[in-house]
């Protein structure tokens, strides 16, 4: 009965996410439907062969990057660095290269200057942000439709570790967060790049996370971090609906920290967690736009770059013990209690589909199929990615029974059926 109840809950949750996120227009990109890390797939393998799932196709030479693949019904899109440019490459569903196009200048980052922004596809277009802050719209045949150097336009400083934002697309607007002295967030018309609205400046730099689009109190809200605040911006007009001083969760000691994780949201509750020794917190959102209420906080769940998923009543993620090492962790959604922390190779990224977890650790490229269990990390199967170079920071993607895994300038696609 518990298994049936869990599956029904997941089906209903994913259906609601798809409705609220797309409003009839499917959005493809960062961490799947609703940016939850949960992919709406069924009939997947519950265990893998010893050598791993069957390899369908692979691509090399896409250019070094840490972004994830964006898979639409028609193509597979992925970014990389080639020369001084960030480049978007498109493949057919069976791995044939269609085209590549430069969409802006690569970031001037001293370490790991690879591409970071995962493309967002909607309205028959692809929207992407370059390492130097150009937001570009590309057609599905590989032509640049329009571009705006929005970091220069709004005098926004490029973050220390590079720009990694994937744009939010909603109601014919593509929305990004330059930060800085002129605007915290900006919406552009998807067809021509004209400014639709600008959010008042909070005089704080942009962070590294991809904002979350939710519905609350009859409004579409975009949730994101600044160095001080968690803010909710009305997607219709760019007004700040509310802001919550997140420094108070960390006893006002979060200066110099980095916000990377897209928050989790369910039934009026928001969960934010980030690395660098920060304390995670669950907040209750009001319907009338007032400041959220702190429900619980937990300093043990502090994911670095790997994201988190909410399955049933449990959050699965990893910890940031230091830049070189972290563990895996499970926390109770309702109480904030840590259920377990476990060593398994190293910290990394986590996604879910068909009631299972897939984790991808960042040091050696080990990939595991995991049965969700609040009592322990239950590894079912595992294999290792051996091609590509650099850290394994890209998040896996699942689409139509296929697993897309990126490592540096290498992309592999496996069958999960």
Residue pairs with C-beta under 8 A, 6 or more apart in sequence:
6 312
6 355
7 355
9 312
10 38
10 311
10 312
10 355
13 38
13 266
14 33
14 38
14 40
17 33
17 34
17 36
17 38
18 26
18 33
18 34
18 40
20 34
20 214
20 215
21 27
21 33
21 34
21 35
21 213
22 33
23 170
23 171
25 122
25 123
26 122
27 120
27 121
27 122
27 169
27 170
28 70
28 71
28 72
28 120
28 121
28 122
29 35
29 70
29 118
29 119
29 120
29 121
29 166
30 68
30 70
30 118
30 120
30 166
30 210
30 262
31 37
31 68
31 210
31 262
31 307
31 351
31 395
32 38
32 39
32 40
32 351
32 397
32 398
33 39
33 40
34 212
34 213
35 210
35 212
35 213
35 262
36 264
36 309
36 310
37 307
37 308
37 309
37 350
37 351
37 352
37 395
38 309
38 310
38 311
38 351
38 352
38 353
39 351
39 352
39 353
39 397
39 398
39 399
40 353
41 353
41 354
41 398
41 399
41 400
41 401
41 416
42 354
43 354
43 401
43 417
44 353
44 354
44 356
44 398
44 401
44 416
44 417
45 53
45 369
45 416
45 417
46 356
46 369
46 380
47 369
47 380
47 381
48 369
48 380
48 381
48 382
48 383
49 381
50 381
50 383
51 383
52 367
52 381
52 382
52 383
52 384
52 414
53 383
53 403
53 414
53 415
53 416
54 414
54 415
55 412
55 413
55 414
55 415
56 94
56 95
56 402
56 413
56 414
56 415
57 94
57 95
57 412
57 413
58 95
58 387
58 410
58 411
58 412
58 413
59 89
59 91
59 95
59 97
59 410
59 411
60 387
60 409
60 410
60 411
61 409
62 78
62 80
62 89
62 409
62 410
62 411
63 79
63 80
63 81
63 82
63 87
63 89
63 114
63 115
63 409
64 80
64 81
64 114
64 115
64 389
64 390
64 408
64 409
65 78
65 79
65 80
65 81
65 114
65 115
65 116
65 394
65 406
65 408
65 409
66 112
66 114
66 115
66 116
66 164
66 390
66 391
66 393
66 394
66 406
67 78
67 79
67 115
67 116
67 117
67 118
67 119
67 164
67 166
67 394
67 406
68 78
68 118
68 394
68 395
68 396
68 397
68 404
68 406
69 76
69 77
69 78
69 118
69 397
69 404
69 406
69 411
70 76
70 77
70 78
70 118
70 119
70 120
70 121
70 126
70 397
71 77
71 397
71 399
71 400
71 402
71 404
72 121
74 93
74 140
75 90
75 91
75 92
75 93
75 98
75 140
76 90
76 91
76 92
76 93
76 95
76 404
76 413
77 88
77 89
77 90
77 91
77 119
77 121
77 126
78 88
78 89
78 91
78 119
78 406
78 411
79 86
79 87
79 88
79 89
79 103
79 115
79 117
79 118
79 119
79 128
80 86
80 87
80 89
80 114
80 115
80 409
81 87
81 106
81 113
81 114
81 115
81 131
82 100
82 102
84 105
84 106
85 102
85 103
85 104
85 105
85 106
86 102
86 103
86 104
86 105
86 106
86 115
86 117
86 128
86 130
86 131
87 100
87 101
87 102
87 103
87 115
88 100
88 101
88 103
88 119
88 126
88 128
88 138
88 142
89 97
89 99
89 100
90 97
90 98
90 99
90 100
90 140
90 142
91 97
91 98
92 98
93 400
95 413
98 142
99 141
99 142
100 142
101 138
101 142
101 143
101 144
103 128
103 130
103 134
103 136
103 138
103 144
103 147
104 128
104 129
104 130
104 131
104 132
104 133
104 134
104 136
104 147
105 130
105 131
105 132
105 134
106 113
106 115
106 130
106 131
106 132
107 113
107 116
107 130
107 131
107 132
107 158
107 162
107 163
108 131
108 132
108 158
109 131
109 160
109 161
109 162
112 161
112 162
112 390
112 391
113 131
113 162
114 390
114 408
115 131
116 131
116 162
116 163
116 164
117 128
117 129
117 130
117 131
117 163
117 164
117 165
117 166
118 166
118 210
119 126
119 127
119 128
119 166
120 126
120 127
120 128
120 166
120 167
120 168
120 169
120 174
121 127
122 169
122 190
123 169
123 172
123 190
124 139
124 140
125 137
125 138
125 139
125 140
125 145
125 190
126 137
126 138
126 139
126 140
127 135
127 136
127 137
127 138
127 167
127 169
127 174
127 190
128 135
128 136
128 138
128 167
129 135
129 136
129 163
129 165
129 166
129 167
129 176
130 136
130 163
131 158
131 162
131 163
132 149
132 151
132 158
132 163
133 149
133 150
133 151
133 152
133 156
133 158
133 163
133 178
134 147
134 148
134 149
134 150
134 151
135 147
135 148
135 150
135 167
135 174
135 176
135 188
135 193
136 144
136 146
136 147
136 148
137 144
137 145
137 146
137 147
137 174
137 190
137 193
138 144
138 145
139 145
145 191
146 192
146 193
147 193
148 188
148 193
150 156
150 176
150 178
150 186
150 188
151 157
151 158
151 163
151 178
151 180
153 178
154 178
154 180
154 181
154 182
154 183
154 186
155 180
155 181
155 182
156 178
156 179
156 180
156 181
156 182
156 205
156 206
157 179
157 180
157 205
159 205
159 206
159 207
159 208
161 208
161 258
162 208
163 206
164 208
164 209
164 210
164 260
165 176
165 177
165 206
165 208
165 209
165 210
165 211
166 210
167 174
167 175
167 176
168 174
168 175
168 176
168 210
168 211
168 213
168 222
168 235
169 175
169 190
170 213
170 220
170 222
170 235
171 220
171 235
171 236
172 189
172 190
172 191
173 187
173 188
173 189
173 190
173 196
173 235
174 187
174 188
174 189
174 190
175 185
175 186
175 187
175 188
175 211
175 222
175 235
176 185
176 186
176 188
177 184
177 185
177 186
177 206
177 207
177 211
177 224
178 184
178 185
178 186
178 206
179 201
179 202
179 204
179 205
179 206
179 207
179 226
180 201
180 203
180 205
180 206
181 201
181 203
182 198
182 201
183 198
183 199
183 200
183 201
184 199
184 200
184 201
184 202
184 204
184 226
184 231
184 233
184 240
185 198
185 199
185 211
185 222
185 224
185 233
185 238
186 195
186 197
186 198
186 199
186 238
187 195
187 196
187 197
187 198
187 235
187 238
188 194
188 195
188 196
189 195
189 196
196 238
197 237
197 238
198 238
199 233
199 238
199 239
199 240
200 240
202 226
202 228
202 229
202 231
202 243
204 226
204 227
204 228
204 229
205 226
205 227
206 226
207 224
207 225
207 226
207 227
207 258
207 259
207 260
208 258
208 259
208 260
209 224
209 225
209 259
209 260
209 261
209 262
210 262
211 222
211 223
211 224
211 262
212 222
212 223
212 224
212 262
212 263
212 265
213 220
213 221
213 222
213 223
213 235
214 220
214 221
214 223
214 265
214 270
215 221
216 232
216 268
216 285
216 287
217 286
217 287
217 288
217 289
219 234
219 235
219 236
219 241
219 289
220 234
220 235
220 236
221 232
221 233
221 234
221 235
221 241
222 232
222 233
222 235
223 230
223 231
223 232
223 263
223 265
223 270
224 230
224 231
224 233
225 231
225 246
225 259
225 272
225 274
226 259
227 254
227 255
227 257
227 259
228 245
228 246
228 247
228 254
229 243
229 244
229 245
229 246
230 243
230 244
230 246
230 263
230 270
230 272
230 283
230 292
231 240
231 242
231 243
231 244
232 240
232 241
232 242
232 243
232 285
233 239
233 240
233 241
234 240
234 241
241 289
242 286
242 289
242 290
242 291
242 292
243 291
244 283
244 291
244 292
246 254
246 272
246 281
247 253
247 254
247 255
249 278
249 279
249 281
249 294
249 297
250 257
250 278
250 279
254 278
256 276
257 274
257 276
257 277
257 278
258 274
258 275
258 276
259 274
260 274
260 275
260 303
260 304
260 305
261 272
261 273
261 274
261 303
261 307
261 308
262 307
263 270
263 271
263 272
264 270
264 271
264 308
264 309
264 310
264 315
265 271
266 310
266 333
268 284
268 285
268 287
269 282
269 283
269 284
269 285
269 295
270 282
270 283
270 285
270 292
271 280
271 281
271 282
271 283
271 308
271 310
271 315
271 333
272 280
272 281
272 283
273 280
273 281
273 301
273 302
273 303
273 308
273 315
273 317
274 280
274 302
274 303
275 302
275 303
275 304
275 305
275 319
275 320
275 326
276 302
276 304
276 320
277 299
277 302
277 320
278 299
278 302
279 297
279 298
279 299
279 302
280 297
280 298
280 299
280 300
280 301
280 302
280 331
281 294
281 295
281 296
281 297
281 298
282 294
282 295
282 296
282 297
282 333
282 336
283 292
283 293
283 294
283 295
284 292
284 293
284 295
285 292
286 292
286 293
295 336
296 335
296 336
297 336
298 331
298 336
298 337
298 338
300 319
300 329
300 331
300 338
300 341
301 308
301 315
301 317
301 319
301 329
301 331
301 338
302 319
302 320
303 317
303 318
303 319
303 320
303 326
303 347
304 318
304 319
304 320
304 323
304 326
304 347
305 349
305 362
305 393
306 317
306 318
306 347
306 348
306 349
306 350
306 360
306 362
306 395
307 317
307 349
307 350
307 351
307 395
308 315
308 316
308 317
308 350
309 315
309 316
309 317
309 350
309 351
309 352
309 357
310 333
311 352
311 355
311 357
311 372
312 333
312 372
313 332
313 333
313 334
314 330
314 331
314 332
314 333
314 339
314 372
314 374
315 330
315 331
315 332
315 333
316 328
316 329
316 330
316 350
316 352
316 357
316 370
316 372
317 328
317 329
317 331
317 350
318 326
318 327
318 328
318 329
318 347
318 348
318 350
318 359
319 326
319 327
319 328
319 329
319 341
319 347
320 326
320 347
321 327
321 347
324 346
324 363
325 346
325 347
326 346
326 347
327 341
327 342
327 343
327 344
327 347
328 341
328 342
328 343
328 344
328 347
328 350
328 359
328 377
329 338
329 340
329 341
329 342
330 338
330 339
330 340
330 373
330 374
330 377
331 337
331 338
331 339
332 338
332 339
332 374
339 374
339 375
340 374
340 375
340 376
340 377
342 376
342 377
344 359
344 361
344 366
344 368
344 377
344 379
345 361
345 363
345 364
345 366
346 361
346 362
346 363
346 364
347 361
347 362
348 359
348 360
348 361
348 362
348 392
349 359
349 360
349 362
349 393
349 394
349 395
349 396
350 357
350 358
350 359
350 360
351 357
351 358
351 395
351 396
351 397
351 398
352 358
352 372
353 398
353 416
355 372
356 369
356 370
356 371
356 372
356 380
357 369
357 370
357 371
357 372
358 367
358 368
358 369
358 370
358 396
358 398
358 403
359 367
359 368
359 370
360 366
360 367
360 385
360 392
360 394
360 395
360 396
360 405
361 367
361 392
362 391
362 392
362 393
363 391
363 392
364 384
364 392
365 384
365 385
365 386
365 388
365 392
365 407
366 382
366 383
366 384
366 385
367 382
367 383
367 384
367 385
367 396
367 405
368 379
368 380
368 381
368 382
369 379
369 380
369 381
369 382
370 377
370 378
370 379
370 380
371 378
371 380
372 378
385 392
385 405
385 407
385 412
387 407
387 410
387 412
388 406
388 407
388 408
388 409
388 410
389 407
389 408
389 409
389 410
390 407
390 408
392 407
394 405
394 406
394 407
396 403
396 404
396 405
397 403
397 404
397 405
398 404
398 416
401 415
401 416
401 417
402 413
402 414
402 415
402 416
403 413
403 414
403 415
403 416
404 411
404 412
404 413
405 411
405 412
405 413
405 414
406 412
